[in-house]
Amino acid sequence: MFRILKLILYKNSLVKSLRNPFWLTTSALAFSGYSAYLTLNPNFIKSSGAYASILFFILLTFNIIVAILRSIADGYKNNLSETYSKFIETYALETTKVVYRKLERFKKTAVSLKIGSDFFQHITKPEDQITLLITAIENILVTCNNIKHQDLSITVMEYLPHAEKWSFTHDNHSNWQRTKAQNIITNPNSLAFQCLQSGKEVFVASKEKAAKSGLYYLSENDKKEKDGSVFCYPAIIANPDHTAKFIITISTYNKTLCYSDDVESVQAIGSILNSLCSRLDLELTLKSIKSWKQSNKRKLLVQKKK
């Protein structure tokens, strides 16, 4: 019902034209001017008969309609603004917690550092930070979008070169039975596949609608639950001798983050999710650098033994 009213009263092309400030001003001036004219020239009503009254009510009705449509538009925009403000506040609070934990670890590590030791190895703990950030993202989305924890999935898929396959390396619901990462990433209809191929983030407001259009692959969990939204973000890090590949996926069940036909909301939610994932991207980059460094260290040790 809300979607139908929104389509009629907000997204309709005619409505968009009518709520233009030009019509709001013009209708108000026309009605005010005509009302003043009738007050100053009462004989006009007598000479014009019913026509004067009809014109009066037409101008009054038009003025009221334009004012209502403008109020609806302002109310919707204010709602979007409030949602974004709430996100900023929650985001700042949760990221501050993550930064504080990192600062706390740095200070503890600094005390035990020795000359000649590998400072980067001791201080950098991307795995811990990724876990903290996933929890922070979960708290932000639950708070700002009124989603239940059990209806929100946040995962990181990573390509494992030694095994030559994809695997879930981070998961906010490790006990869930999921479709294998390798099956998801090799399916041309999966969002993860599209995301990896394009190298760009992808947001789908309605999984069911996207699946019907052949733009989304419904996982086993998707089929068990009601419609939701999904966002995929590629984190591709080029190291000297290989390229690390990760796909971050934020998925909701039983509730969509916005309506798929609401362009403004889709863009706003997509921007928010992109901001959250870019913070994870930073830690995944550090993880990749650390892994590359450890791998090369082992290779050097093997060469020395030879």
Backbone as CSV, one residue per row, in Angstrom:
resi,resn,N_x,N_y,N_z,CA_x,CA_y,CA_z,C_x,C_y,C_z
1,MET,0.830,-1.206,0.000,0.000,0.000,0.000,0.868,1.260,0.000
2,PHE,1.920,1.241,0.855,2.823,2.396,0.939,3.506,2.648,-0.395
3,ARG,3.905,1.552,-1.073,4.600,1.674,-2.358,3.684,2.278,-3.415
4,ILE,2.412,1.865,-3.388,1.442,2.380,-4.367,1.211,3.881,-4.150
5,LEU,1.041,4.264,-2.886,0.845,5.679,-2.567,2.065,6.506,-2.933
6,LYS,3.232,5.928,-2.692,4.473,6.643,-3.007,4.612,6.826,-4.514
7,LEU,4.230,5.785,-5.264,4.298,5.855,-6.717,3.360,6.930,-7.250
8,ILE,2.170,7.009,-6.658,1.157,7.968,-7.116,1.480,9.392,-6.655
9,LEU,1.864,9.522,-5.379,2.015,10.847,-4.781,3.438,11.417,-4.799
10,TYR,4.420,10.584,-5.186,5.789,11.101,-5.149,6.560,10.879,-6.460
11,LYS,6.465,9.664,-7.033,7.294,9.347,-8.186,6.614,9.629,-9.525
12,ASN,5.309,9.844,-9.506,4.558,10.138,-10.718,5.104,11.401,-11.402
13,SER,5.262,11.343,-12.748,5.835,12.472,-13.504,5.019,13.743,-13.351
14,LEU,3.695,13.611,-13.391,2.823,14.780,-13.243,2.986,15.389,-11.854
15,VAL,3.064,14.520,-10.856,3.227,14.968,-9.468,4.557,15.691,-9.294
16,LYS,5.603,15.157,-9.920,6.929,15.782,-9.835,6.877,17.211,-10.382
17,SER,6.105,17.392,-11.457,5.973,18.728,-12.057,5.184,19.664,-11.149
18,LEU,4.099,19.136,-10.575,3.233,19.973,-9.743,3.899,20.443,-8.459
19,ARG,4.832,19.605,-7.903,5.454,20.013,-6.642,6.682,20.916,-6.861
20,ASN,6.876,21.312,-8.094,7.940,22.257,-8.408,7.668,23.575,-7.680
21,PRO,8.669,24.193,-7.084,8.483,25.460,-6.359,7.753,26.531,-7.178
22,PHE,7.916,26.455,-8.521,7.255,27.436,-9.398,5.744,27.362,-9.225
23,TRP,5.194,26.137,-9.247,3.745,25.975,-9.118,3.259,26.304,-7.714
24,LEU,4.076,25.992,-6.719,3.706,26.314,-5.336,3.550,27.827,-5.170
25,THR,4.498,28.563,-5.722,4.468,30.029,-5.635,3.351,30.612,-6.496
26,THR,3.241,30.094,-7.728,2.240,30.603,-8.670,0.821,30.376,-8.166
27,SER,0.549,29.154,-7.667,-0.808,28.836,-7.188,-1.167,29.686,-5.970
28,ALA,-0.174,29.909,-5.095,-0.423,30.721,-3.896,-0.716,32.171,-4.266
29,LEU,0.059,32.693,-5.219,-0.139,34.082,-5.656,-1.466,34.246,-6.387
30,ALA,-1.810,33.270,-7.232,-3.062,33.341,-7.995,-4.269,33.314,-7.063
31,PHE,-4.224,32.403,-6.082,-5.343,32.286,-5.144,-5.461,33.539,-4.278
32,SER,-4.299,34.010,-3.781,-4.300,35.205,-2.937,-4.785,36.425,-3.716
33,GLY,-4.308,36.553,-4.957,-4.691,37.690,-5.793,-6.178,37.676,-6.125
34,TYR,-6.691,36.481,-6.443,-8.110,36.367,-6.787,-8.989,36.634,-5.565
35,SER,-8.552,36.135,-4.404,-9.307,36.345,-3.157,-9.365,37.837,-2.830
36,ALA,-8.225,38.509,-3.012,-8.171,39.950,-2.742,-9.072,40.715,-3.717
37,TYR,-9.080,40.263,-4.982,-9.912,40.927,-6.000,-11.396,40.797,-5.662
38,LEU,-11.813,39.587,-5.210,-13.218,39.371,-4.842,-13.614,40.218,-3.638
39,THR,-12.664,40.371,-2.708,-12.935,41.175,-1.505,-13.132,42.652,-1.871
40,LEU,-12.298,43.138,-2.783,-12.348,44.548,-3.179,-13.447,44.825,-4.199
41,ASN,-13.896,43.791,-4.912,-14.924,43.979,-5.940,-16.074,42.984,-5.739
42,PRO,-16.882,43.171,-4.724,-17.996,42.235,-4.450,-19.020,42.183,-5.588
43,ASN,-19.124,43.257,-6.372,-20.073,43.269,-7.487,-19.708,42.251,-8.572
44,PHE,-18.399,41.895,-8.636,-17.939,40.930,-9.646,-18.616,39.573,-9.452
45,ILE,-18.839,39.215,-8.171,-19.481,37.932,-7.851,-20.919,37.941,-8.343
46,LYS,-21.606,39.082,-8.135,-23.000,39.193,-8.560,-23.120,39.125,-10.080
47,SER,-22.222,39.832,-10.757,-22.299,39.886,-12.225,-21.851,38.581,-12.886
48,SER,-20.894,37.879,-12.260,-20.369,36.634,-12.840,-21.174,35.417,-12.441
49,GLY,-21.916,35.507,-11.372,-22.736,34.392,-10.922,-21.902,33.239,-10.393
50,ALA,-22.279,32.031,-10.789,-21.612,30.811,-10.290,-20.173,30.692,-10.777
51,TYR,-19.842,31.334,-11.902,-18.493,31.217,-12.466,-17.421,31.730,-11.510
52,ALA,-17.717,32.812,-10.799,-16.758,33.377,-9.853,-16.465,32.389,-8.724
53,SER,-17.512,31.718,-8.234,-17.347,30.731,-7.154,-16.595,29.503,-7.635
54,ILE,-16.921,29.068,-8.850,-16.246,27.879,-9.419,-14.750,28.139,-9.566
55,LEU,-14.399,29.305,-10.094,-12.989,29.663,-10.273,-12.279,29.739,-8.926
56,PHE,-12.995,30.273,-7.928,-12.432,30.393,-6.576,-12.085,28.998,-6.023
57,PHE,-13.017,28.057,-6.160,-12.786,26.710,-5.615,-11.745,25.928,-6.431
58,ILE,-11.665,26.207,-7.704,-10.625,25.565,-8.532,-9.237,26.004,-8.068
59,LEU,-9.090,27.327,-7.895,-7.796,27.857,-7.432,-7.457,27.358,-6.018
60,LEU,-8.472,27.305,-5.157,-8.271,26.829,-3.783,-7.837,25.366,-3.781
61,THR,-8.545,24.533,-4.557,-8.230,23.094,-4.628,-6.829,22.868,-5.181
62,PHE,-6.500,23.575,-6.262,-5.176,23.434,-6.871,-4.078,23.843,-5.888
63,ASN,-4.325,24.930,-5.164,-3.364,25.429,-4.185,-3.135,24.403,-3.077
64,ILE,-4.217,23.779,-2.602,-4.116,22.772,-1.537,-3.364,21.533,-2.032
65,ILE,-3.682,21.073,-3.257,-3.034,19.880,-3.824,-1.528,20.085,-3.964
66,VAL,-1.147,21.228,-4.506,0.278,21.545,-4.697,0.999,21.591,-3.347
67,ALA,0.372,22.203,-2.356,0.970,22.314,-1.011,1.142,20.936,-0.367
68,ILE,0.119,20.057,-0.534,0.189,18.698,0.035,1.293,17.879,-0.627
69,LEU,1.364,17.947,-1.959,2.388,17.190,-2.693,3.793,17.653,-2.311
70,ARG,3.926,18.959,-2.115,5.219,19.506,-1.714,5.577,19.033,-0.305
71,SER,4.606,18.985,0.578,4.830,18.530,1.962,5.233,17.061,1.996
72,ILE,4.583,16.245,1.152,4.917,14.814,1.072,6.358,14.634,0.607
73,ALA,6.749,15.396,-0.416,8.115,15.315,-0.947,9.140,15.724,0.110
74,ASP,8.847,16.827,0.803,9.760,17.303,1.854,9.868,16.282,2.985
75,GLY,8.717,15.653,3.327,8.710,14.655,4.396,9.545,13.446,4.034
76,TYR,9.430,12.994,2.772,10.206,11.838,2.317,11.705,12.149,2.321
77,LYS,12.064,13.336,1.838,13.476,13.727,1.808,14.039,13.873,3.220
78,ASN,13.221,14.405,4.130,13.659,14.524,5.529,13.880,13.156,6.148
79,ASN,13.042,12.185,5.775,13.174,10.823,6.284,14.481,10.204,5.815
80,LEU,14.807,10.429,4.531,16.077,9.936,3.995,17.254,10.585,4.716
81,SER,17.121,11.892,4.968,18.173,12.641,5.645,18.372,12.132,7.073
82,GLU,17.256,11.840,7.763,17.338,11.321,9.135,17.989,9.950,9.176
83,THR,17.669,9.099,8.189,18.243,7.756,8.108,19.756,7.848,7.920
84,TYR,20.175,8.764,7.029,21.602,8.915,6.759,22.325,9.490,7.981
85,SER,21.667,10.429,8.676,22.259,11.018,9.887,22.430,9.959,10.974
86,LYS,21.435,9.088,11.083,21.499,7.996,12.063,22.646,7.052,11.733
87,PHE,22.825,6.801,10.431,23.934,5.948,9.990,25.270,6.573,10.356
88,ILE,25.414,7.878,10.095,26.674,8.573,10.393,27.003,8.474,11.889
89,GLU,25.995,8.685,12.731,26.197,8.629,14.179,26.606,7.229,14.630
90,THR,25.884,6.215,14.149,26.174,4.833,14.529,27.519,4.392,13.973
91,TYR,27.794,4.801,12.740,29.070,4.465,12.097,30.241,5.043,12.899
92,ALA,30.098,6.298,13.302,31.155,6.951,14.088,31.370,6.231,15.420
93,LEU,30.271,5.838,16.065,30.356,5.144,17.356,31.037,3.785,17.215
94,GLU,30.618,3.004,16.236,31.157,1.648,16.067,32.616,1.667,15.598
95,THR,32.953,2.570,14.681,34.335,2.637,14.205,35.274,3.152,15.299
96,THR,34.757,4.005,16.163,35.559,4.479,17.296,35.931,3.315,18.201
97,LYS,35.000,2.401,18.408,35.277,1.210,19.215,36.386,0.375,18.591
98,VAL,36.317,0.211,17.256,37.320,-0.583,16.541,38.689,0.077,16.627
99,VAL,38.719,1.398,16.428,39.980,2.148,16.490,40.573,2.077,17.905
100,TYR,39.692,2.175,18.905,40.154,2.113,20.299,40.804,0.763,20.598
101,ARG,40.202,-0.315,20.092,40.770,-1.650,20.297,42.138,-1.772,19.630
102,LYS,42.260,-1.178,18.443,43.540,-1.214,17.734,44.593,-0.405,18.506
103,LEU,44.213,0.773,18.982,45.121,1.612,19.758,45.579,0.885,21.021
104,GLU,44.639,0.216,21.662,44.942,-0.547,22.886,45.968,-1.646,22.590
105,ARG,45.801,-2.341,21.466,46.731,-3.405,21.091,48.103,-2.833,20.748
106,PHE,48.126,-1.707,20.040,49.392,-1.064,19.682,50.207,-0.727,20.928
107,LYS,49.519,-0.156,21.935,50.215,0.260,23.156,50.769,-0.938,23.924
108,LYS,50.005,-2.017,23.975,50.464,-3.221,24.663,51.656,-3.844,23.939
109,THR,51.597,-3.840,22.598,52.672,-4.422,21.798,53.935,-3.578,21.875
110,ALA,53.771,-2.259,21.925,54.917,-1.344,21.939,55.839,-1.597,23.131
111,VAL,55.275,-1.991,24.243,56.051,-2.228,25.467,57.020,-3.401,25.305
112,SER,56.591,-4.418,24.548,57.396,-5.645,24.420,58.247,-5.721,23.160
113,LEU,58.258,-4.648,22.347,59.051,-4.670,21.116,60.557,-4.688,21.420
114,LYS,61.302,-5.414,20.596,62.754,-5.496,20.749,63.434,-4.960,19.497
115,ILE,64.629,-4.435,19.686,65.386,-3.892,18.553,65.674,-5.026,17.563
116,GLY,65.391,-4.735,16.299,65.631,-5.745,15.262,64.440,-6.654,15.014
117,SER,63.407,-6.540,15.835,62.223,-7.393,15.647,61.358,-6.854,14.517
118,ASP,60.495,-7.685,13.997,59.615,-7.309,12.899,58.409,-6.554,13.469
119,PHE,58.508,-5.215,13.455,57.449,-4.383,14.024,56.109,-4.628,13.321
120,PHE,56.138,-4.709,11.995,54.917,-4.885,11.207,54.206,-6.183,11.608
121,GLN,54.990,-7.233,11.776,54.423,-8.531,12.136,53.756,-8.491,13.509
122,HIS,54.390,-7.788,14.450,53.866,-7.723,15.813,52.629,-6.835,15.937
123,ILE,52.656,-5.692,15.262,51.585,-4.701,15.427,50.351,-5.005,14.583
124,THR,50.582,-5.442,13.350,49.464,-5.636,12.426,48.744,-6.956,12.678
125,LYS,47.461,-6.860,13.015,46.621,-8.039,13.262,45.328,-7.903,12.453
126,PRO,45.420,-7.993,11.127,44.233,-7.773,10.288,43.090,-8.752,10.561
127,GLU,43.415,-9.989,10.913,42.359,-10.978,11.179,41.459,-10.513,12.326
128,ASP,42.084,-10.004,13.387,41.316,-9.505,14.534,40.465,-8.304,14.141
129,GLN,41.059,-7.408,13.350,40.350,-6.200,12.929,39.176,-6.522,12.015
130,ILE,39.359,-7.515,11.159,38.273,-7.915,10.248,37.088,-8.436,11.053
131,THR,37.373,-9.250,12.068,36.319,-9.787,12.927,35.589,-8.657,13.649
132,LEU,36.356,-7.701,14.166,35.761,-6.556,14.867,34.906,-5.700,13.926
133,LEU,35.399,-5.508,12.708,34.679,-4.687,11.737,33.382,-5.351,11.277
134,ILE,33.411,-6.650,11.103,32.196,-7.371,10.707,31.130,-7.215,11.791
135,THR,31.557,-7.311,13.052,30.628,-7.103,14.176,30.103,-5.672,14.176
136,ALA,30.990,-4.711,13.890,30.596,-3.292,13.851,29.580,-3.038,12.735
137,ILE,29.839,-3.602,11.544,28.927,-3.443,10.409,27.568,-4.053,10.738
138,GLU,27.600,-5.208,11.380,26.358,-5.876,11.780,25.558,-4.981,12.733
139,ASN,26.230,-4.399,13.712,25.555,-3.528,14.686,24.986,-2.275,14.021
140,ILE,25.720,-1.720,13.067,25.273,-0.517,12.354,23.994,-0.792,11.576
141,LEU,23.976,-1.891,10.820,22.812,-2.216,9.987,21.604,-2.624,10.825
142,VAL,21.855,-3.329,11.914,20.764,-3.730,12.808,20.132,-2.493,13.444
143,THR,20.977,-1.549,13.860,20.493,-0.317,14.513,19.776,0.614,13.535
144,CYS,20.359,0.806,12.363,19.822,1.785,11.419,18.659,1.266,10.567
145,ASN,18.591,-0.035,10.350,17.568,-0.577,9.450,16.577,-1.517,10.129
146,ASN,16.686,-1.613,11.466,15.760,-2.470,12.227,15.727,-3.907,11.714
147,ILE,16.910,-4.436,11.454,17.042,-5.820,10.996,17.462,-6.695,12.175
148,LYS,16.928,-7.892,12.226,17.321,-8.831,13.276,18.687,-9.420,12.944
149,HIS,19.478,-9.709,13.975,20.814,-10.260,13.758,20.762,-11.539,12.932
150,GLN,19.743,-12.377,13.183,19.641,-13.649,12.466,19.213,-13.486,11.009
151,ASP,18.795,-12.257,10.650,18.392,-11.993,9.264,19.455,-11.215,8.495
152,LEU,20.647,-11.143,9.049,21.736,-10.402,8.405,22.974,-11.285,8.272
153,SER,23.474,-11.386,7.071,24.661,-12.207,6.802,25.783,-11.334,6.244
154,ILE,26.967,-11.482,6.823,28.152,-10.762,6.338,29.276,-11.777,6.174
155,THR,29.739,-11.942,4.962,30.797,-12.924,4.701,31.913,-12.332,3.856
156,VAL,33.072,-12.995,3.936,34.206,-12.658,3.077,34.658,-13.954,2.408
157,MET,34.605,-13.959,1.091,35.115,-15.102,0.322,36.519,-14.758,-0.155
158,GLU,37.399,-15.725,-0.077,38.784,-15.497,-0.481,39.245,-16.601,-1.419
159,TYR,40.008,-16.191,-2.430,40.584,-17.202,-3.332,41.868,-17.719,-2.701
160,LEU,41.946,-19.041,-2.535,43.109,-19.685,-1.927,43.972,-20.300,-3.029
161,PRO,45.081,-19.650,-3.395,45.921,-20.116,-4.510,46.435,-21.552,-4.346
162,HIS,46.840,-21.913,-3.122,47.401,-23.250,-2.900,46.362,-24.349,-3.128
163,ALA,45.093,-24.030,-2.849,44.012,-25.011,-3.029,43.298,-24.822,-4.370
164,GLU,43.602,-23.693,-5.024,42.993,-23.335,-6.308,41.460,-23.331,-6.229
165,LYS,40.944,-22.745,-5.168,39.489,-22.641,-5.016,39.142,-21.473,-4.097
166,TRP,37.846,-21.124,-4.092,37.335,-20.064,-3.234,36.776,-20.670,-1.951
167,SER,36.890,-19.920,-0.867,36.381,-20.406,0.417,35.922,-19.228,1.278
168,PHE,34.949,-19.488,2.172,34.533,-18.468,3.136,35.579,-18.413,4.246
169,THR,36.236,-17.266,4.398,37.258,-17.130,5.438,36.768,-16.311,6.626
170,HIS,35.693,-15.561,6.428,35.086,-14.792,7.520,33.571,-14.849,7.373
171,ASP,32.886,-15.042,8.491,31.444,-15.271,8.453,30.839,-14.894,9.803
172,ASN,29.823,-14.027,9.791,29.218,-13.635,11.066,28.262,-14.704,11.612
173,HIS,28.007,-15.737,10.783,27.205,-16.890,11.227,27.942,-18.163,10.805
174,SER,29.017,-18.468,11.485,29.859,-19.610,11.106,29.141,-20.953,11.217
175,ASN,28.038,-20.986,11.965,27.299,-22.238,12.146,26.248,-22.481,11.051
176,TRP,26.060,-21.513,10.148,25.077,-21.664,9.073,25.575,-22.658,8.017
177,GLN,24.633,-23.390,7.436,24.944,-24.258,6.304,24.818,-23.406,5.034
178,ARG,25.939,-23.130,4.386,25.931,-22.243,3.223,26.236,-22.999,1.938
179,THR,25.791,-22.406,0.834,26.197,-22.905,-0.480,27.711,-22.713,-0.576
180,LYS,28.419,-23.704,-1.104,29.881,-23.609,-1.163,30.314,-22.384,-1.955
181,ALA,31.345,-21.715,-1.435,31.836,-20.487,-2.067,32.248,-20.726,-3.517
182,GLN,32.867,-21.869,-3.776,33.310,-22.200,-5.139,32.127,-22.301,-6.100
183,ASN,31.005,-22.847,-5.621,29.802,-22.976,-6.457,29.177,-21.618,-6.751
184,ILE,29.276,-20.723,-5.757,28.710,-19.373,-5.931,29.530,-18.569,-6.935
185,ILE,30.833,-18.579,-6.759,31.706,-17.721,-7.572,31.809,-18.196,-9.017
186,THR,31.498,-19.477,-9.271,31.582,-19.996,-10.645,30.241,-19.956,-11.366
187,ASN,29.187,-19.508,-10.665,27.868,-19.406,-11.283,27.707,-18.031,-11.925
188,PRO,27.570,-17.963,-13.259,27.458,-16.668,-13.956,26.310,-15.783,-13.470
189,ASN,25.263,-16.413,-12.867,24.120,-15.637,-12.379,24.303,-15.114,-10.961
190,SER,25.376,-15.537,-10.295,25.595,-15.080,-8.921,26.136,-13.658,-8.926
191,LEU,25.774,-12.908,-7.911,26.226,-11.519,-7.805,27.736,-11.467,-7.565
192,ALA,28.247,-12.467,-6.839,29.688,-12.538,-6.555,30.482,-12.687,-7.846
193,PHE,29.975,-13.518,-8.749,30.625,-13.722,-10.052,30.654,-12.418,-10.841
194,GLN,29.505,-11.737,-10.904,29.407,-10.471,-11.633,30.325,-9.411,-11.031
195,CYS,30.381,-9.411,-9.704,31.205,-8.456,-8.974,32.686,-8.675,-9.283
196,LEU,33.097,-9.954,-9.300,34.500,-10.295,-9.577,34.873,-9.950,-11.008
197,GLN,33.971,-10.231,-11.939,34.241,-9.975,-13.352,34.341,-8.484,-13.665
198,SER,33.468,-7.706,-13.057,33.448,-6.264,-13.336,34.456,-5.486,-12.494
199,GLY,34.795,-6.064,-11.321,35.700,-5.360,-10.414,35.021,-4.196,-9.715
200,LYS,33.678,-4.183,-9.750,32.916,-3.094,-9.133,31.887,-3.649,-8.151
201,GLU,31.552,-2.836,-7.156,30.531,-3.250,-6.192,29.156,-3.288,-6.868
202,VAL,28.299,-4.188,-6.377,26.964,-4.356,-6.947,25.946,-4.439,-5.819
203,PHE,24.856,-3.675,-5.943,23.795,-3.710,-4.934,22.482,-4.120,-5.581
204,VAL,21.844,-5.110,-4.998,20.539,-5.575,-5.461,19.551,-5.376,-4.314
205,ALA,18.564,-4.515,-4.527,17.601,-4.201,-3.461,16.638,-5.357,-3.202
206,SER,16.278,-6.103,-4.241,15.372,-7.239,-4.107,15.977,-8.461,-4.783
207,LYS,16.332,-9.468,-3.999,16.913,-10.697,-4.554,15.933,-11.409,-5.476
208,GLU,14.677,-11.493,-5.050,13.670,-12.220,-5.817,13.451,-11.601,-7.197
209,LYS,13.364,-10.270,-7.251,13.174,-9.588,-8.536,14.386,-9.787,-9.437
210,ALA,15.580,-9.699,-8.837,16.822,-9.874,-9.611,16.935,-11.305,-10.122
211,ALA,16.512,-12.272,-9.305,16.574,-13.688,-9.689,15.645,-13.966,-10.874
212,LYS,14.461,-13.345,-10.855,13.505,-13.527,-11.950,14.043,-12.960,-13.256
213,SER,14.897,-11.951,-13.137,15.493,-11.320,-14.329,16.798,-11.999,-14.736
214,GLY,17.188,-13.031,-13.982,18.421,-13.747,-14.279,19.675,-13.014,-13.852
215,LEU,19.512,-12.034,-12.937,20.644,-11.226,-12.485,21.144,-11.647,-11.108
216,TYR,20.510,-12.677,-10.527,20.919,-13.110,-9.198,20.667,-14.603,-9.026
217,TYR,21.586,-15.249,-8.339,21.478,-16.676,-8.072,21.026,-16.872,-6.629
218,LEU,19.842,-17.451,-6.442,19.318,-17.662,-5.093,20.054,-18.813,-4.408
219,SER,20.674,-18.509,-3.263,21.379,-19.541,-2.504,20.358,-20.399,-1.747
220,GLU,20.837,-21.431,-1.084,19.951,-22.305,-0.318,19.247,-21.517,0.797
221,ASN,19.978,-20.620,1.439,19.382,-19.802,2.503,18.349,-18.822,1.951
222,ASP,18.609,-18.280,0.751,17.657,-17.365,0.113,16.322,-18.063,-0.129
223,LYS,16.381,-19.314,-0.555,15.173,-20.078,-0.889,14.344,-20.405,0.357
224,LYS,15.011,-20.479,1.505,14.313,-20.816,2.751,13.604,-19.614,3.364
225,GLU,14.097,-18.407,3.060,13.583,-17.194,3.698,12.817,-16.305,2.716
226,LYS,12.243,-15.220,3.237,11.537,-14.250,2.408,12.546,-13.331,1.725
227,ASP,12.057,-12.450,0.884,12.912,-11.569,0.082,13.813,-10.680,0.942
228,GLY,14.996,-10.380,0.398,15.944,-9.515,1.084,16.806,-8.778,0.067
229,SER,17.821,-8.081,0.550,18.744,-7.330,-0.309,20.144,-7.945,-0.202
230,VAL,20.993,-7.635,-1.173,22.371,-8.137,-1.133,23.310,-7.120,-1.775
231,PHE,24.505,-7.016,-1.190,25.538,-6.094,-1.687,26.852,-6.858,-1.776
232,CYS,27.503,-6.785,-2.919,28.798,-7.451,-3.108,29.875,-6.411,-3.410
233,TYR,31.019,-6.599,-2.784,32.122,-5.641,-2.923,33.410,-6.424,-3.202
234,PRO,34.118,-6.111,-4.302,35.370,-6.816,-4.600,36.577,-6.122,-3.970
235,ALA,37.406,-6.896,-3.314,38.664,-6.350,-2.777,39.786,-7.087,-3.499
236,ILE,40.369,-6.431,-4.472,41.415,-7.040,-5.294,42.735,-6.336,-4.994
237,ILE,43.714,-7.095,-4.493,44.998,-6.507,-4.099,46.126,-7.139,-4.912
238,ALA,46.808,-6.313,-5.693,47.911,-6.811,-6.518,49.211,-6.778,-5.723
239,ASN,49.754,-7.960,-5.420,51.057,-8.088,-4.769,52.116,-8.347,-5.838
240,PRO,53.417,-8.249,-5.496,54.472,-8.422,-6.505,54.400,-9.723,-7.314
241,ASP,54.029,-10.835,-6.680,54.034,-12.112,-7.405,52.668,-12.784,-7.520
242,HIS,51.610,-12.166,-6.997,50.261,-12.711,-7.161,49.220,-11.640,-6.826
243,THR,47.978,-11.920,-7.175,46.872,-10.995,-6.883,45.919,-11.646,-5.887
244,ALA,45.752,-11.006,-4.737,44.827,-11.515,-3.718,43.410,-11.073,-4.082
245,LYS,42.453,-12.012,-3.961,41.077,-11.719,-4.348,40.115,-12.043,-3.204
246,PHE,39.264,-11.070,-2.896,38.250,-11.239,-1.852,36.922,-10.696,-2.366
247,ILE,35.827,-11.295,-1.931,34.490,-10.770,-2.220,33.763,-10.623,-0.884
248,ILE,33.415,-9.378,-0.556,32.647,-9.104,0.675,31.169,-9.103,0.298
249,THR,30.362,-9.841,1.042,28.930,-9.900,0.756,28.112,-9.569,2.005
250,ILE,27.214,-8.613,1.856,26.275,-8.257,2.930,24.883,-8.608,2.413
251,SER,24.225,-9.516,3.101,22.933,-10.004,2.634,21.889,-9.977,3.748
252,THR,20.664,-9.585,3.399,19.578,-9.582,4.383,18.512,-10.601,3.976
253,TYR,17.795,-11.092,4.968,16.712,-12.047,4.729,15.448,-11.529,5.419
254,ASN,14.315,-11.824,4.818,13.008,-11.459,5.389,12.733,-9.957,5.426
255,LYS,13.660,-9.168,4.932,13.461,-7.724,4.860,14.446,-7.101,3.879
256,THR,13.927,-6.289,2.962,14.810,-5.584,2.030,15.249,-4.261,2.655
257,LEU,16.402,-3.782,2.257,16.917,-2.515,2.794,16.184,-1.313,2.205
258,CYS,15.596,-1.497,1.026,14.797,-0.443,0.391,14.016,-1.064,-0.762
259,TYR,13.111,-0.311,-1.351,12.358,-0.798,-2.503,13.235,-0.709,-3.754
260,SER,13.162,-1.731,-4.587,14.025,-1.796,-5.773,13.722,-0.699,-6.791
261,ASP,12.488,-0.177,-6.790,12.127,0.872,-7.752,12.321,2.285,-7.203
262,ASP,12.848,2.375,-5.998,13.116,3.679,-5.382,14.581,4.045,-5.630
263,VAL,14.820,4.725,-6.728,16.188,5.030,-7.179,16.991,5.781,-6.120
264,GLU,16.375,6.787,-5.491,17.085,7.596,-4.495,17.545,6.754,-3.307
265,SER,16.660,5.873,-2.821,17.002,5.015,-1.681,18.065,3.988,-2.068
266,VAL,17.935,3.422,-3.264,18.913,2.429,-3.746,20.308,3.051,-3.784
267,GLN,20.389,4.278,-4.301,21.680,4.969,-4.385,22.229,5.291,-2.996
268,ALA,21.355,5.737,-2.086,21.779,6.098,-0.729,22.268,4.867,0.045
269,ILE,21.508,3.764,-0.021,21.888,2.537,0.676,23.171,1.965,0.077
270,GLY,23.269,2.004,-1.256,24.478,1.511,-1.928,25.717,2.272,-1.483
271,SER,25.575,3.587,-1.333,26.681,4.433,-0.889,27.102,4.090,0.547
272,ILE,26.108,3.846,1.408,26.381,3.489,2.805,27.123,2.157,2.886
273,LEU,26.628,1.160,2.160,27.250,-0.171,2.177,28.664,-0.127,1.604
274,ASN,28.857,0.708,0.601,30.182,0.861,0.005,31.170,1.440,1.020
275,SER,30.707,2.406,1.807,31.555,3.019,2.844,31.965,1.983,3.894
276,LEU,31.018,1.128,4.277,31.300,0.100,5.284,32.317,-0.917,4.753
277,CYS,32.127,-1.329,3.505,33.005,-2.347,2.922,34.408,-1.815,2.620
278,SER,34.511,-0.540,2.330,35.833,0.036,2.047,36.729,-0.021,3.283
279,ARG,36.106,0.055,4.455,36.878,-0.075,5.705,37.401,-1.505,5.866
280,LEU,36.579,-2.474,5.478,37.013,-3.871,5.491,38.108,-4.108,4.452
281,ASP,37.967,-3.432,3.320,38.951,-3.552,2.232,40.352,-3.191,2.725
282,LEU,40.434,-2.172,3.560,41.722,-1.746,4.116,42.379,-2.878,4.905
283,GLU,41.600,-3.536,5.760,42.153,-4.619,6.583,42.485,-5.851,5.736
284,LEU,41.708,-6.092,4.693,41.999,-7.213,3.798,43.286,-6.957,3.018
285,THR,43.540,-5.689,2.706,44.795,-5.320,2.041,45.982,-5.599,2.962
286,LEU,45.845,-5.216,4.234,46.905,-5.488,5.211,47.110,-6.996,5.399
287,LYS,46.014,-7.737,5.390,46.091,-9.194,5.507,46.862,-9.780,4.329
288,SER,46.564,-9.264,3.131,47.233,-9.736,1.920,48.735,-9.435,1.950
289,ILE,49.088,-8.213,2.383,50.507,-7.817,2.459,51.244,-8.681,3.478
290,LYS,50.610,-8.903,4.620,51.215,-9.705,5.678,51.415,-11.153,5.220
291,SER,50.412,-11.688,4.539,50.490,-13.052,4.024,51.595,-13.178,2.984
292,TRP,51.696,-12.182,2.105,52.748,-12.190,1.078,54.134,-12.126,1.724
293,LYS,54.263,-11.305,2.755,55.543,-11.159,3.444,55.952,-12.468,4.126
294,GLN,55.015,-13.122,4.784,55.292,-14.387,5.461,55.654,-15.480,4.460
295,SER,54.947,-15.491,3.337,55.209,-16.479,2.299,56.619,-16.340,1.739
296,ASN,57.034,-15.099,1.484,58.375,-14.865,0.945,59.460,-15.128,1.985
297,LYS,59.138,-14.913,3.240,60.081,-15.198,4.319,60.367,-16.697,4.381
298,ARG,59.316,-17.497,4.224,59.480,-18.956,4.223,60.303,-19.412,3.026
299,LYS,60.059,-18.791,1.881,60.816,-19.143,0.668,62.302,-18.851,0.847
300,LEU,62.626,-17.720,1.473,64.026,-17.353,1.707,64.699,-18.354,2.659
301,LEU,63.954,-18.797,3.666,64.509,-19.786,4.611,64.806,-21.113,3.925
302,VAL,63.915,-21.508,3.018,64.119,-22.753,2.257,65.335,-22.638,1.362
303,GLN,65.497,-21.482,0.723,66.653,-21.258,-0.164,67.962,-21.271,0.605
304,LYS,67.955,-20.718,1.841,69.171,-20.698,2.666,69.590,-22.097,3.081
305,LYS,68.597,-22.946,3.360,68.889,-24.341,3.767,69.506,-25.123,2.634
306,LYS,69.102,-24.774,1.406,69.668,-25.447,0.226,71.117,-25.025,0.009
